[in-house]
Amino acid sequence: MKSTTPNSMARVRTAARREPRLRSEIDLKTLTTYLHSNAFARQLTPLQQSEFARRLRLVSMKPGELIIREGSRVDDSSGFYTVLR
């Protein structure tokens, strides 16, 4: 993943905290730019990246909290995780 600045990560968090239906075009651009820093997301088409940014939801976890157990089934809405630090 590309190096990101604390300010850019703060903008990503702010955009991701907003309810998806309430995100501005700037929020979507911020999230799409962040997703482009991920090797998996870079393989997606621009349209897929845009849709991904529209559906993305921020979930806060405590240190050591289980995100997903290997081999577990996931529903279609939560099948990909990226970690913001």
N, C-alpha and C positions, 0 to 999 in steps of 0.2 A: 504494500500500500504506500502511496506517496506520503511524504511528510506533510502534516497539516499544522497550522498555527493554532494557538489557543483561541484566537478570535474566530477563525473559520469553524472550529469545532463548536464554539458557543452558538454560532449562527445555525449550524446543523441541528443542534439540540433544540434551539428555539423553534425552528421550522418543524421538526419532528414532533414536538410537544403539541402542536396545534392539531385540532381535529382535522382529519384529511379533507373533509368537505369545506373547511374554512381556510385552507391554505391559499396564499396569494401566488401569483406567478413567480415572484421573487423567492418564496419558500420552495416552490417546485424546482426552480433553477438551482437553488442551494443544495437541495437533496439530490438532484440528478448529478450535479458536479461531485458531491461526496460519493455517490454510488459509482461514478466513473473511476474513482480511486481504488475500487475493489476489483480484483482480477476476474471474479465470476461475472460481475455486473458489466464489465467492459466487453464481454462477449455478446451481450444483448444488443438488439437494435436500438436506435434512439427512441423509437416508439415504445418498445418494451421497457427501457429505462425510465421513460416518462411515466408509464403506467405503474411501474414499481414505486417511483417517488410518490405517486398519488395514493397508493395503498399502504405505504410504510407506516408503521406505528412504533412509537418509542415505548419500551418497557424497561423500567428500572429494576435492577436486581441487586441484592446484597452480596458482598464478597463471599464466595464459597457456595452461593445458592445455585442449585441445579437449573440449568437452562433447558436441556433436553438429554435424555438418556439414549445412548447409542442403540439403534435398533428399534426405538419406539416409533409408533405410527404418529404422524402429525396431520392435522387437517390442512387443507389447501391454503388457508389464510395465515398460517404460521410456520411455513416450511423452510424459511431461510432466516438466518440470524447473522448480524454483524455487530461487533462490539465497539462501542464508543467509549473512550477512556477519558 
